[in-house]
Amino acid sequence: MEPVLAIVVGVLFAAAIYLILRRSLVKLVIGLILLSNAANLLIFTVSGFTRAAPPLVPEGLEQPVGAVADPLPQALILTAIVISFGVLAFAVVLIHRAYEVVGHDDLDQMKDTDT
């Protein structure tokens, strides 16, 4: 399962970089979405797949009994999802405002408005 996810992460990163390098602002936003999803999937894949109990320490013991799941990758991914949503929302609003002012989606035509 991990080699398949490694290939999927590579494809997502490649598609994201391809879309970010295009001249359209809509493709730029889609590339940002793919890039954030690829980063989240990369963290998830690198952390490894283990089916284990939650990392709770029973009363009276100093450490959990048996195998436990690592909560750090889950917390990192959750934080990354929130941050990427904020960046995406800001980018969408910024691109919408730029489109209203310039009237074009192409970055080459937006350069014509420089003074």
MIDOSE-1310 file (N, C-alpha, C; in nm, 2 decimals, decimal comma, always signed):
residues 115
mepv	+0,08/-0,12/+0,00/+0,00/+0,00/+0,00/+0,09/+0,13/+0,00; +0,20/+0,12/+0,07/+0,28/+0,24/+0,08/+0,35/+0,28/-0,05; +0,39/+0,18/-0,13/+0,45/+0,22/-0,27/+0,35/+0,28/-0,36; +0,22/+0,23/-0,35/+0,12/+0,29/-0,43/+0,09/+0,44/-0,39
laiv	+0,09/+0,46/-0,26/+0,07/+0,60/-0,21/+0,19/+0,69/-0,24; +0,31/+0,63/-0,25/+0,42/+0,71/-0,28/+0,41/+0,75/-0,43; +0,37/+0,67/-0,52/+0,35/+0,70/-0,66/+0,24/+0,81/-0,67; +0,13/+0,79/-0,59/+0,02/+0,89/-0,60/+0,07/+1,03/-0,55
vgvl	+0,15/+1,03/-0,45/+0,21/+1,16/-0,40/+0,29/+1,22/-0,51; +0,38/+1,14/-0,57/+0,46/+1,19/-0,68/+0,38/+1,25/-0,79; +0,27/+1,18/-0,83/+0,18/+1,23/-0,94/+0,11/+1,36/-0,90; +0,07/+1,36/-0,78/+0,00/+1,48/-0,73/+0,10/+1,60/-0,73
faaa	+0,22/+1,58/-0,68/+0,32/+1,69/-0,68/+0,35/+1,73/-0,82; +0,36/+1,64/-0,91/+0,39/+1,67/-1,05/+0,28/+1,75/-1,12; +0,16/+1,71/-1,09/+0,04/+1,78/-1,15/+0,03/+1,92/-1,09; +0,05/+1,93/-0,96/+0,04/+2,06/-0,89/+0,15/+2,16/-0,95
iyli	+0,27/+2,11/-0,96/+0,37/+2,20/-1,02/+0,34/+2,24/-1,16; +0,29/+2,14/-1,24/+0,25/+2,17/-1,38/+0,14/+2,28/-1,38; +0,04/+2,27/-1,30/-0,07/+2,36/-1,30/-0,02/+2,50/-1,24; +0,06/+2,50/-1,14/+0,11/+2,63/-1,09/+0,19/+2,70/-1,19
lrrs	+0,26/+2,64/-1,28/+0,34/+2,70/-1,38/+0,26/+2,75/-1,51; +0,13/+2,72/-1,51/+0,05/+2,76/-1,62/+0,02/+2,91/-1,61; -0,03/+2,97/-1,72/-0,05/+3,12/-1,72/-0,19/+3,16/-1,66; -0,28/+3,06/-1,63/-0,41/+3,09/-1,59/-0,42/+3,10/-1,44
lvkl	-0,49/+3,19/-1,38/-0,50/+3,20/-1,24/-0,59/+3,09/-1,18; -0,69/+3,04/-1,25/-0,77/+2,93/-1,21/-0,69/+2,81/-1,19; -0,60/+2,78/-1,29/-0,51/+2,67/-1,28/-0,42/+2,68/-1,17; -0,38/+2,80/-1,14/-0,29/+2,83/-1,02/-0,36/+2,79/-0,89
vigl	-0,48/+2,82/-0,88/-0,56/+2,78/-0,75/-0,57/+2,63/-0,75; -0,61/+2,57/-0,86/-0,62/+2,42/-0,86/-0,49/+2,36/-0,82; -0,38/+2,41/-0,87/-0,24/+2,36/-0,84/-0,21/+2,38/-0,69; -0,26/+2,49/-0,63/-0,24/+2,51/-0,49/-0,32/+2,40/-0,41
ills	-0,44/+2,37/-0,45/-0,52/+2,27/-0,39/-0,45/+2,13/-0,40; -0,40/+2,10/-0,52/-0,33/+1,97/-0,53/-0,20/+1,96/-0,45; -0,13/+2,08/-0,44/-0,01/+2,08/-0,37/-0,03/+2,06/-0,22; -0,13/+2,12/-0,17/-0,16/+2,10/-0,02/-0,21/+1,96/+0,00
naan	-0,29/+1,90/-0,09/-0,33/+1,76/-0,07/-0,22/+1,66/-0,08; -0,12/+1,69/-0,17/-0,01/+1,60/-0,19/+0,08/+1,61/-0,06; +0,10/+1,73/+0,00/+0,18/+1,74/+0,12/+0,11/+1,67/+0,23; -0,02/+1,67/+0,25/-0,09/+1,60/+0,35/-0,08/+1,45/+0,33
llif	-0,09/+1,41/+0,21/-0,08/+1,26/+0,18/+0,06/+1,21/+0,21; +0,16/+1,30/+0,18/+0,30/+1,27/+0,20/+0,33/+1,25/+0,35; +0,28/+1,34/+0,43/+0,29/+1,32/+0,58/+0,23/+1,19/+0,63; +0,11/+1,17/+0,57/+0,03/+1,05/+0,61/+0,11/+0,92/+0,57
tvsg	+0,17/+0,92/+0,46/+0,24/+0,80/+0,41/+0,37/+0,78/+0,48; +0,44/+0,89/+0,51/+0,57/+0,87/+0,57/+0,55/+0,83/+0,72; +0,44/+0,86/+0,78/+0,42/+0,82/+0,92/+0,40/+0,67/+0,93; +0,36/+0,61/+0,83/+0,35/+0,46/+0,83/+0,20/+0,42/+0,87
ftra	+0,17/+0,30/+0,83/+0,03/+0,25/+0,86/+0,04/+0,15/+0,97; -0,02/+0,18/+1,08/-0,03/+0,08/+1,19/-0,17/+0,08/+1,24; -0,23/-0,04/+1,26/-0,36/-0,04/+1,32/-0,33/-0,07/+1,47; -0,35/+0,03/+1,55/-0,32/+0,01/+1,69/-0,42/+0,09/+1,77
appl	-0,41/+0,08/+1,90/-0,50/+0,14/+1,99/-0,47/+0,29/+2,00; -0,56/+0,37/+2,05/-0,53/+0,51/+2,07/-0,43/+0,53/+2,18; -0,35/+0,63/+2,18/-0,24/+0,65/+2,27/-0,29/+0,70/+2,41; -0,37/+0,62/+2,48/-0,42/+0,65/+2,61/-0,35/+0,57/+2,71
vpeg	-0,31/+0,63/+2,82/-0,24/+0,56/+2,93/-0,35/+0,52/+3,03; -0,36/+0,39/+3,06/-0,46/+0,34/+3,16/-0,42/+0,40/+3,30; -0,52/+0,41/+3,38/-0,50/+0,46/+3,52/-0,41/+0,37/+3,60; -0,31/+0,43/+3,66/-0,22/+0,35/+3,74/-0,10/+0,31/+3,67
leqp	-0,09/+0,33/+3,54/+0,03/+0,29/+3,47/+0,11/+0,41/+3,42; +0,23/+0,40/+3,38/+0,31/+0,51/+3,34/+0,32/+0,52/+3,19; +0,29/+0,41/+3,12/+0,29/+0,41/+2,97/+0,18/+0,32/+2,92; +0,14/+0,35/+2,79/+0,03/+0,26/+2,73/+0,07/+0,12/+2,72
vgav	-0,03/+0,03/+2,72/+0,00/-0,11/+2,71/-0,02/-0,15/+2,56; +0,08/-0,22/+2,51/+0,07/-0,27/+2,37/+0,10/-0,16/+2,27; +0,07/-0,19/+2,14/+0,10/-0,10/+2,03/+0,00/+0,02/+2,03; +0,05/+0,14/+2,01/-0,04/+0,26/+2,01/-0,01/+0,33/+1,88
adpl	-0,11/+0,40/+1,83/-0,10/+0,49/+1,71/-0,03/+0,62/+1,75; +0,05/+0,67/+1,65/+0,12/+0,79/+1,67/+0,03/+0,91/+1,64; +0,00/+0,99/+1,73/-0,10/+1,10/+1,71/-0,03/+1,22/+1,64; +0,10/+1,23/+1,63/+0,17/+1,35/+1,58/+0,14/+1,37/+1,43
pqal	+0,14/+1,27/+1,34/+0,11/+1,29/+1,20/-0,03/+1,34/+1,18; -0,12/+1,29/+1,26/-0,26/+1,33/+1,25/-0,28/+1,48/+1,29; -0,21/+1,52/+1,39/-0,22/+1,66/+1,43/-0,15/+1,75/+1,33; -0,04/+1,70/+1,27/+0,02/+1,78/+1,16/-0,07/+1,80/+1,04
ilta	-0,13/+1,69/+1,00/-0,22/+1,69/+0,88/-0,34/+1,78/+0,91; -0,40/+1,77/+1,03/-0,51/+1,86/+1,06/-0,47/+2,01/+1,06; -0,35/+2,04/+1,11/-0,30/+2,18/+1,11/-0,28/+2,22/+0,97; -0,22/+2,13/+0,88/-0,19/+2,17/+0,75/-0,32/+2,19/+0,67
ivis	-0,43/+2,11/+0,70/-0,55/+2,13/+0,63/-0,61/+2,27/+0,66; -0,61/+2,31/+0,79/-0,66/+2,44/+0,83/-0,58/+2,55/+0,76; -0,45/+2,54/+0,76/-0,36/+2,65/+0,70/-0,38/+2,65/+0,55; -0,39/+2,54/+0,48/-0,41/+2,54/+0,34/-0,55/+2,59/+0,30
fgvl	-0,65/+2,57/+0,38/-0,78/+2,63/+0,36/-0,77/+2,78/+0,37; -0,70/+2,83/+0,47/-0,69/+2,98/+0,48/-0,61/+3,04/+0,37; -0,50/+2,98/+0,32/-0,43/+3,03/+0,21/-0,51/+3,02/+0,08; -0,58/+2,91/+0,07/-0,67/+2,90/-0,05/-0,78/+3,00/-0,06
afav	-0,84/+3,03/+0,06/-0,95/+3,13/+0,06/-0,89/+3,27/+0,03; -0,77/+3,30/+0,08/-0,71/+3,43/+0,05/-0,68/+3,44/-0,09; -0,62/+3,33/-0,15/-0,58/+3,33/-0,29/-0,71/+3,35/-0,38; -0,82/+3,28/-0,35/-0,94/+3,29/-0,43/-0,99/+3,44/-0,43
vlih	-0,99/+3,50/-0,31/-1,04/+3,64/-0,30/-0,95/+3,73/-0,37; -0,82/+3,71/-0,36/-0,72/+3,80/-0,43/-0,73/+3,78/-0,58; -0,75/+3,66/-0,63/-0,76/+3,64/-0,77/-0,89/+3,69/-0,82; -1,00/+3,68/-0,75/-1,13/+3,74/-0,79/-1,12/+3,89/-0,80
raye	-1,06/+3,95/-0,71/-1,04/+4,10/-0,71/-0,95/+4,14/-0,83; -0,85/+4,07/-0,86/-0,76/+4,10/-0,97/-0,84/+4,08/-1,10; -0,92/+3,98/-1,11/-1,00/+3,96/-1,23/-1,10/+4,07/-1,25; -1,16/+4,12/-1,14/-1,25/+4,23/-1,15/-1,18/+4,36/-1,20
vvgh	-1,06/+4,38/-1,15/-0,99/+4,51/-1,19/-0,94/+4,50/-1,33; -0,88/+4,39/-1,37/-0,81/+4,37/-1,50/-0,91/+4,32/-1,60; -0,99/+4,23/-1,57/-1,08/+4,17/-1,66/-1,03/+4,05/-1,74; -0,91/+4,00/-1,70/-0,85/+3,89/-1,77/-0,81/+3,78/-1,66
ddld	-0,80/+3,66/-1,71/-0,75/+3,55/-1,63/-0,61/+3,52/-1,66; -0,56/+3,56/-1,77/-0,43/+3,52/-1,82/-0,32/+3,62/-1,76; -0,21/+3,56/-1,71/-0,11/+3,64/-1,64/-0,04/+3,73/-1,74; -0,03/+3,69/-1,87/+0,04/+3,78/-1,97/-0,04/+3,90/-1,99
qmkd	-0,17/+3,89/-2,00/-0,26/+4,01/-2,02/-0,26/+4,10/-1,90; -0,24/+4,04/-1,78/-0,24/+4,12/-1,66/-0,12/+4,21/-1,65; -0,01/+4,17/-1,71/+0,11/+4,25/-1,71/+0,10/+4,38/-1,79; +0,00/+4,38/-1,88/-0,02/+4,50/-1,97/-0,08/+4,62/-1,88
tdt	-0,13/+4,59/-1,77/-0,19/+4,70/-1,68/-0,08/+4,76/-1,59; +0,04/+4,72/-1,59/+0,14/+4,78/-1,51/+0,17/+4,92/-1,56; +0,19/+5,01/-1,46/+0,22/+5,15/-1,49/+0,37/+5,18/-1,47
